Amino acid sequence: MDDKTPIIFTWIDQETGSKFHVFPHNIAIVELLVECPEEPEGLEERVQKLCADILTEAYQHFSAFIFENVNKLNDSVLDKLIIDHQASLKIYWITRSLIFSKSELNAPNNKTLITDWLENTQCPEDAQRIMDGDVSYSMTWLNYVLIDYLPESDYRVEAMVLAQYFYTTQESCNDMLRDSIESSYIGSSAIKAEQKLESSRVVTRMHLIAYHDYMKFFNRTKKKLLLEILGSWEFESLVDNSYRMIEVSTSKLKEVDTKRKDRSNVLTDMLLVALSFFAVFELSLYLVEFSREMLSRPTLDYNDESSSTFLGLIATIDTDYMFASGIILTIFLILFYRYIKYK
């Protein structure tokens, strides 16, 4: 790929010739070329209709091959890189491509095969357009057709690989967001749930930023085809769903932050109440102690014209009454504070 792409590296299995295009986010796109005989034994016009279904079914069995080669990839390459190859392997989907040269389109059986192959795709009319020579490919969903494929560097395959990467990564981000949101609402650890929400939100946003950034570096032909493929897959709908889930996660994070602030405010209020309670008690105790000391030691107020009436009054009050008055004063201050705060 001549353009700037998100691909990390491409690994080729020498035995089978399969290509593993390894991307960030632990995603790899596997490309495998299988040669078929020109005229399969027993193929007749009356069974031509079944050929597309038979090939489709056969391709589904390549999942075992992919698992086997991922193990080879782990042993030969991934152990040398900082990649989470311990993550569980998940195959999102397997696509199938029929490759023809222009000369092979003249074969009568191939016309029927291409028509049946593209029958259930989004653009079944591409079969006739390919036969007429108007287009050289049909790549909408799962069943593809390529004319005059270039093994070394074919922009159509490169665009499809990139489209599959962007779509798969976006789908993976959506799954991660959905899982994080569910975890935050089922009573799991608040801290862990918040971390998962924040992490999934950042990963999704960074992927979207990278997607738009890479689009600037693709040549026009490849970019046009890439956007066509993603458009047929309704990629924008997937992105819109990501934004909706990001909004939900943001709302949840704000809710968690608000609850944390409320708890902090409650703890602060309790601390202030405790401090004020002890401050009032300390003041009451000090007034009783000082007033009685003044009355018992007249020399402390020898400069005053007469003894303090206020201290004399306090000195005559029972200590329990002073403590009770401190409690009442503290309660009054608490009620007054709540009145002012929530008014």
FIZATOR-894571 format. One record per residue (C-alpha): residue number from 1; residue in three letters; z, y, x. Coordinates in nm, 2 decimals, padded with zeros to 4 digits, m for minus. Layout:
SITE:i:aa:w:v:u
SITE:NUM:ALA:Z:Y:X
...
This chain:
SITE:i:aa:w:v:u
SITE:1:MET:00.00:00.00:00.00
SITE:2:ASP:m00.12:00.33:00.16
SITE:3:ASP:00.09:00.55:m00.06
SITE:4:LYS:00.46:00.62:m00.03
SITE:5:THR:00.62:00.35:m00.23
SITE:6:PRO:00.98:00.23:m00.29
SITE:7:ILE:00.90:m00.12:m00.15
SITE:8:ILE:01.13:m00.23:00.14
SITE:9:PHE:00.91:m00.50:00.28
SITE:10:THR:00.67:m00.78:00.19
SITE:11:TRP:00.75:m01.14:00.29
SITE:12:ILE:00.47:m01.40:00.28
SITE:13:ASP:00.54:m01.77:00.27
SITE:14:GLN:00.29:m01.93:00.51
SITE:15:GLU:00.29:m02.26:00.33
SITE:16:THR:00.19:m02.13:m00.01
SITE:17:GLY:00.07:m01.78:00.07
SITE:18:SER:00.30:m01.63:m00.20
SITE:19:LYS:00.40:m01.27:m00.15
SITE:20:PHE:00.75:m01.14:m00.22
SITE:21:HIS:00.75:m00.76:m00.26
SITE:22:VAL:01.11:m00.67:m00.21
SITE:23:PHE:01.24:m00.35:m00.36
SITE:24:PRO:01.58:m00.17:m00.39
SITE:25:HIS:01.82:m00.27:m00.66
SITE:26:ASN:01.79:m00.64:m00.56
SITE:27:ILE:01.45:m00.67:m00.72
SITE:28:ALA:01.15:m00.86:m00.59
SITE:29:ILE:00.80:m00.90:m00.74
SITE:30:VAL:00.64:m01.24:m00.65
SITE:31:GLU:00.27:m01.26:m00.62
SITE:32:LEU:00.11:m01.61:m00.61
SITE:33:LEU:m00.26:m01.70:m00.60
SITE:34:VAL:m00.36:m02.04:m00.74
SITE:35:GLU:m00.72:m02.16:m00.71
SITE:36:CYS:m00.86:m02.37:m00.99
SITE:37:PRO:m01.18:m02.57:m00.99
SITE:38:GLU:m01.48:m02.41:m01.14
SITE:39:GLU:m01.53:m02.68:m01.40
SITE:40:PRO:m01.20:m02.86:m01.48
SITE:41:GLU:m01.26:m03.23:m01.55
SITE:42:GLY:m01.29:m03.30:m01.92
SITE:43:LEU:m01.35:m02.94:m02.02
SITE:44:GLU:m01.58:m02.93:m02.31
SITE:45:GLU:m01.69:m02.66:m02.55
SITE:46:ARG:m01.49:m02.81:m02.83
SITE:47:VAL:m01.16:m02.79:m02.63
SITE:48:GLN:m01.23:m02.45:m02.48
SITE:49:LYS:m01.01:m02.28:m02.73
SITE:50:LEU:m00.71:m02.47:m02.59
SITE:51:CYS:m00.77:m02.37:m02.23
SITE:52:ALA:m00.59:m02.04:m02.24
SITE:53:ASP:m00.29:m02.19:m02.40
SITE:54:ILE:m00.28:m02.47:m02.14
SITE:55:LEU:m00.30:m02.22:m01.86
SITE:56:THR:m00.03:m02.01:m02.01
SITE:57:GLU:00.20:m02.30:m02.04
SITE:58:ALA:00.13:m02.41:m01.69
SITE:59:TYR:00.23:m02.07:m01.55
SITE:60:GLN:00.57:m02.10:m01.71
SITE:61:HIS:00.66:m02.38:m01.46
SITE:62:PHE:00.64:m02.15:m01.16
SITE:63:SER:01.00:m02.04:m01.22
SITE:64:ALA:01.12:m02.34:m01.02
SITE:65:PHE:00.88:m02.25:m00.74
SITE:66:ILE:01.02:m01.89:m00.74
SITE:67:PHE:01.38:m02.02:m00.71
SITE:68:GLU:01.28:m02.25:m00.42
SITE:69:ASN:01.10:m01.96:m00.23
SITE:70:VAL:01.39:m01.72:m00.29
SITE:71:ASN:01.61:m01.96:m00.09
SITE:72:LYS:01.35:m01.96:00.19
SITE:73:LEU:01.35:m01.58:00.17
SITE:74:ASN:01.73:m01.57:00.20
SITE:75:ASP:01.73:m01.80:00.50
SITE:76:SER:01.46:m01.62:00.69
SITE:77:VAL:01.49:m01.25:00.60
SITE:78:LEU:01.77:m01.14:00.38
SITE:79:ASP:02.05:m01.26:00.60
SITE:80:LYS:01.93:m01.00:00.86
SITE:81:LEU:01.94:m00.71:00.61
SITE:82:ILE:02.20:m00.53:00.41
SITE:83:ILE:02.10:m00.69:00.07
SITE:84:ASP:02.32:m00.85:m00.19
SITE:85:HIS:02.14:m01.18:m00.18
SITE:86:GLN:02.45:m01.35:m00.33
SITE:87:ALA:02.38:m01.19:m00.67
SITE:88:SER:02.27:m01.44:m00.93
SITE:89:LEU:01.89:m01.48:m00.96
SITE:90:LYS:01.73:m01.37:m01.28
SITE:91:ILE:01.36:m01.40:m01.36
SITE:92:TYR:01.27:m01.13:m01.61
SITE:93:TRP:00.92:m01.25:m01.69
SITE:94:ILE:00.62:m01.43:m01.55
SITE:95:THR:00.28:m01.27:m01.59
SITE:96:ARG:m00.06:m01.45:m01.55
SITE:97:SER:m00.39:m01.32:m01.42
SITE:98:LEU:m00.73:m01.48:m01.44
SITE:99:ILE:m00.96:m01.37:m01.15
SITE:100:PHE:m01.33:m01.38:m01.18
SITE:101:SER:m01.62:m01.25:m00.98
SITE:102:LYS:m01.90:m01.06:m01.16
SITE:103:SER:m02.13:m01.35:m01.13
SITE:104:GLU:m01.89:m01.59:m01.30
SITE:105:LEU:m01.89:m01.38:m01.61
SITE:106:ASN:m02.23:m01.52:m01.70
SITE:107:ALA:m02.08:m01.86:m01.75
SITE:108:PRO:m02.06:m01.93:m02.13
SITE:109:ASN:m01.72:m02.10:m02.10
SITE:110:ASN:m01.57:m01.81:m01.92
SITE:111:LYS:m01.65:m01.57:m02.20
SITE:112:THR:m01.46:m01.78:m02.45
SITE:113:LEU:m01.18:m01.83:m02.20
SITE:114:ILE:m01.14:m01.45:m02.14
SITE:115:THR:m01.16:m01.38:m02.52
SITE:116:ASP:m00.89:m01.64:m02.59
SITE:117:TRP:m00.68:m01.53:m02.29
SITE:118:LEU:m00.66:m01.17:m02.41
SITE:119:GLU:m00.64:m01.25:m02.78
SITE:120:ASN:m00.27:m01.18:m02.81
SITE:121:THR:m00.25:m00.88:m02.57
SITE:122:GLN:m00.24:m00.52:m02.68
SITE:123:CYS:m00.61:m00.47:m02.61
SITE:124:PRO:m00.80:m00.79:m02.71
SITE:125:GLU:m01.11:m00.58:m02.73
SITE:126:ASP:m01.10:m00.56:m02.34
SITE:127:ALA:m01.26:m00.91:m02.34
SITE:128:GLN:m01.59:m00.77:m02.47
SITE:129:ARG:m01.57:m00.46:m02.25
SITE:130:ILE:m01.52:m00.68:m01.94
SITE:131:MET:m01.82:m00.90:m02.04
SITE:132:ASP:m02.03:m00.58:m02.09
SITE:133:GLY:m01.93:m00.46:m01.75
SITE:134:ASP:m01.76:m00.14:m01.88
SITE:135:VAL:m01.42:m00.22:m01.72
SITE:136:SER:m01.31:m00.44:m01.43
SITE:137:TYR:m00.96:m00.53:m01.55
SITE:138:SER:m00.74:m00.58:m01.85
SITE:139:MET:m00.36:m00.54:m01.78
SITE:140:THR:m00.14:m00.47:m02.07
SITE:141:TRP:00.12:m00.74:m02.12
SITE:142:LEU:00.17:m01.09:m01.97
SITE:143:ASN:m00.20:m01.21:m01.97
SITE:144:TYR:m00.43:m01.02:m01.73
SITE:145:VAL:m00.79:m01.04:m01.62
SITE:146:LEU:m00.92:m00.91:m01.29
SITE:147:ILE:m01.28:m00.89:m01.18
SITE:148:ASP:m01.37:m00.89:m00.81
SITE:149:TYR:m01.01:m00.91:m00.68
SITE:150:LEU:m00.95:m00.80:m00.33
SITE:151:PRO:m00.68:m01.02:m00.17
SITE:152:GLU:m00.59:m00.79:00.11
SITE:153:SER:m00.55:m00.46:m00.08
SITE:154:ASP:m00.63:m00.43:m00.45
SITE:155:TYR:m00.51:m00.11:m00.61
SITE:156:ARG:m00.49:m00.28:m00.95
SITE:157:VAL:m00.24:m00.54:m00.83
SITE:158:GLU:m00.05:m00.27:m00.63
SITE:159:ALA:m00.02:m00.06:m00.94
SITE:160:MET:00.09:m00.36:m01.15
SITE:161:VAL:00.36:m00.45:m00.89
SITE:162:LEU:00.49:m00.10:m00.89
SITE:163:ALA:00.48:m00.09:m01.27
SITE:164:GLN:00.68:m00.41:m01.29
SITE:165:TYR:00.93:m00.28:m01.04
SITE:166:PHE:00.99:00.05:m01.22
SITE:167:TYR:01.01:m00.12:m01.56
SITE:168:THR:01.24:m00.40:m01.44
SITE:169:THR:01.47:m00.16:m01.26
SITE:170:GLN:01.49:00.07:m01.56
SITE:171:GLU:01.57:m00.23:m01.78
SITE:172:SER:01.83:m00.34:m01.53
SITE:173:CYS:01.99:00.00:m01.54
SITE:174:ASN:01.99:m00.01:m01.92
SITE:175:ASP:02.16:m00.34:m01.91
SITE:176:MET:02.42:m00.21:m01.67
SITE:177:LEU:02.48:00.10:m01.88
SITE:178:ARG:02.52:m00.11:m02.19
SITE:179:ASP:02.76:m00.34:m02.02
SITE:180:SER:02.96:m00.05:m01.89
SITE:181:ILE:02.98:00.12:m02.23
SITE:182:GLU:03.09:m00.21:m02.40
SITE:183:SER:03.36:m00.26:m02.13
SITE:184:SER:03.50:00.09:m02.19
SITE:185:TYR:03.55:00.02:m02.56
SITE:186:ILE:03.70:m00.33:m02.55
SITE:187:GLY:04.03:m00.24:m02.39
SITE:188:SER:03.96:m00.32:m02.03
SITE:189:SER:04.13:m00.14:m01.74
SITE:190:ALA:04.06:00.23:m01.79
SITE:191:ILE:04.01:00.30:m01.42
SITE:192:LYS:03.77:00.01:m01.38
SITE:193:ALA:03.58:00.10:m01.70
SITE:194:GLU:03.55:00.46:m01.58
SITE:195:GLN:03.43:00.35:m01.24
SITE:196:LYS:03.16:00.13:m01.40
SITE:197:LEU:03.05:00.41:m01.63
SITE:198:GLU:03.02:00.66:m01.35
SITE:199:SER:02.85:00.41:m01.12
SITE:200:SER:02.59:00.29:m01.38
SITE:201:ARG:02.52:00.65:m01.48
SITE:202:VAL:02.46:00.76:m01.12
SITE:203:VAL:02.24:00.46:m01.04
SITE:204:THR:02.03:00.52:m01.35
SITE:205:ARG:01.98:00.89:m01.28
SITE:206:MET:01.89:00.82:m00.92
SITE:207:HIS:01.63:00.57:m01.02
SITE:208:LEU:01.47:00.82:m01.26
SITE:209:ILE:01.47:01.08:m00.99
SITE:210:ALA:01.31:00.83:m00.75
SITE:211:TYR:01.05:00.73:m01.01
SITE:212:HIS:00.93:01.09:m01.06
SITE:213:ASP:00.95:01.16:m00.69
SITE:214:TYR:00.73:00.86:m00.60
SITE:215:MET:00.48:00.96:m00.86
SITE:216:LYS:00.39:01.26:m00.65
SITE:217:PHE:00.26:01.05:m00.36
SITE:218:PHE:00.03:00.80:m00.54
SITE:219:ASN:m00.34:00.86:m00.53
SITE:220:ARG:m00.50:00.96:m00.86
SITE:221:THR:m00.67:00.62:m00.93
SITE:222:LYS:m00.35:00.42:m00.88
SITE:223:LYS:m00.13:00.67:m01.06
SITE:224:LYS:m00.37:00.68:m01.36
SITE:225:LEU:m00.36:00.30:m01.38
SITE:226:LEU:00.02:00.29:m01.32
SITE:227:LEU:00.08:00.53:m01.61
SITE:228:GLU:m00.16:00.34:m01.83
SITE:229:ILE:00.04:00.02:m01.77
SITE:230:LEU:00.37:00.18:m01.82
SITE:231:GLY:00.24:00.35:m02.13
SITE:232:SER:00.13:00.02:m02.28
SITE:233:TRP:00.48:m00.11:m02.21
SITE:234:GLU:00.64:00.19:m02.39
SITE:235:PHE:00.82:00.28:m02.07
SITE:236:GLU:00.92:00.62:m02.20
SITE:237:SER:01.10:00.46:m02.49
SITE:238:LEU:01.30:00.26:m02.23
SITE:239:VAL:01.38:00.58:m02.04
SITE:240:ASP:01.48:00.76:m02.37
SITE:241:ASN:01.72:00.48:m02.44
SITE:242:SER:01.87:00.53:m02.09
SITE:243:TYR:01.93:00.90:m02.16
SITE:244:ARG:02.09:00.81:m02.49
SITE:245:MET:02.33:00.57:m02.32
SITE:246:ILE:02.39:00.82:m02.04
SITE:247:GLU:02.50:01.07:m02.31
SITE:248:VAL:02.73:00.80:m02.46
SITE:249:SER:02.88:00.72:m02.12
SITE:250:THR:02.92:01.10:m02.05
SITE:251:SER:03.10:01.14:m02.38
SITE:252:LYS:03.32:00.84:m02.31
SITE:253:LEU:03.40:00.98:m01.96
SITE:254:LYS:03.49:01.32:m02.12
SITE:255:GLU:03.71:01.13:m02.37
SITE:256:VAL:03.89:00.95:m02.09
SITE:257:ASP:03.93:01.27:m01.90
SITE:258:THR:04.07:01.44:m02.21
SITE:259:LYS:04.32:01.16:m02.26
SITE:260:ARG:04.42:01.18:m01.90
SITE:261:LYS:04.48:01.55:m01.93
SITE:262:ASP:04.68:01.51:m02.25
SITE:263:ARG:04.90:01.25:m02.08
SITE:264:SER:04.94:01.48:m01.78
SITE:265:ASN:05.04:01.77:m02.01
SITE:266:VAL:05.29:01.54:m02.19
SITE:267:LEU:05.44:01.44:m01.86
SITE:268:THR:05.45:01.80:m01.75
SITE:269:ASP:05.63:01.90:m02.07
SITE:270:MET:05.88:01.62:m02.03
SITE:271:LEU:05.95:01.73:m01.67
SITE:272:LEU:06.00:02.09:m01.78
SITE:273:VAL:06.23:01.98:m02.06
SITE:274:ALA:06.43:01.77:m01.82
SITE:275:LEU:06.45:02.06:m01.57
SITE:276:SER:06.55:02.31:m01.84
SITE:277:PHE:06.81:02.07:m01.97
SITE:278:PHE:06.98:02.04:m01.64
SITE:279:ALA:06.94:02.41:m01.57
SITE:280:VAL:07.12:02.50:m01.89
SITE:281:PHE:07.39:02.25:m01.82
SITE:282:GLU:07.43:02.38:m01.47
SITE:283:LEU:07.45:02.74:m01.60
SITE:284:SER:07.71:02.64:m01.86
SITE:285:LEU:07.92:02.45:m01.60
SITE:286:TYR:07.89:02.74:m01.35
SITE:287:LEU:08.00:03.00:m01.61
SITE:288:VAL:08.30:02.79:m01.71
SITE:289:GLU:08.39:02.73:m01.35
SITE:290:PHE:08.35:03.09:m01.23
SITE:291:SER:08.52:03.25:m01.53
SITE:292:ARG:08.83:03.03:m01.49
SITE:293:GLU:08.84:03.09:m01.12
SITE:294:MET:08.83:03.47:m01.18
SITE:295:LEU:09.12:03.44:m01.42
SITE:296:SER:09.32:03.22:m01.19
SITE:297:ARG:09.25:03.44:m00.88
SITE:298:PRO:09.29:03.81:m00.98
SITE:299:THR:09.19:03.92:m00.62
SITE:300:LEU:08.83:03.83:m00.70
SITE:301:ASP:08.80:04.13:m00.93
SITE:302:TYR:09.04:04.37:m00.77
SITE:303:ASN:08.76:04.64:m00.75
SITE:304:ASP:08.71:04.62:m01.13
SITE:305:GLU:08.91:04.86:m01.35
SITE:306:SER:09.00:04.57:m01.58
SITE:307:SER:08.93:04.20:m01.62
SITE:308:SER:08.59:04.09:m01.76
SITE:309:THR:08.61:04.04:m02.13
SITE:310:PHE:08.30:03.82:m02.13
SITE:311:LEU:08.44:03.59:m01.86
SITE:312:GLY:08.77:03.58:m02.03
SITE:313:LEU:08.60:03.47:m02.35
SITE:314:ILE:08.41:03.19:m02.17
SITE:315:ALA:08.72:03.08:m01.99
SITE:316:THR:08.89:03.01:m02.32
SITE:317:ILE:08.60:02.80:m02.46
SITE:318:ASP:08.65:02.42:m02.44
SITE:319:THR:08.42:02.25:m02.19
SITE:320:ASP:08.28:02.01:m02.44
SITE:321:TYR:08.18:02.31:m02.66
SITE:322:MET:08.00:02.46:m02.37
SITE:323:PHE:07.81:02.14:m02.31
SITE:324:ALA:07.73:02.12:m02.68
SITE:325:SER:07.61:02.48:m02.68
SITE:326:GLY:07.39:02.39:m02.38
SITE:327:ILE:07.23:02.10:m02.57
SITE:328:ILE:07.17:02.32:m02.87
SITE:329:LEU:07.02:02.59:m02.65
SITE:330:THR:06.79:02.34:m02.48
SITE:331:ILE:06.67:02.20:m02.82
SITE:332:PHE:06.61:02.56:m02.94
SITE:333:LEU:06.40:02.63:m02.63
SITE:334:ILE:06.20:02.31:m02.68
SITE:335:LEU:06.12:02.40:m03.04
SITE:336:PHE:06.03:02.75:m02.95
SITE:337:TYR:05.80:02.63:m02.68
SITE:338:ARG:05.62:02.39:m02.91
SITE:339:TYR:05.59:02.66:m03.17
SITE:340:ILE:05.43:02.90:m02.92
SITE:341:LYS:05.20:02.62:m02.77
SITE:342:TYR:05.06:02.49:m03.10
SITE:343:LYS:05.06:02.81:m03.30
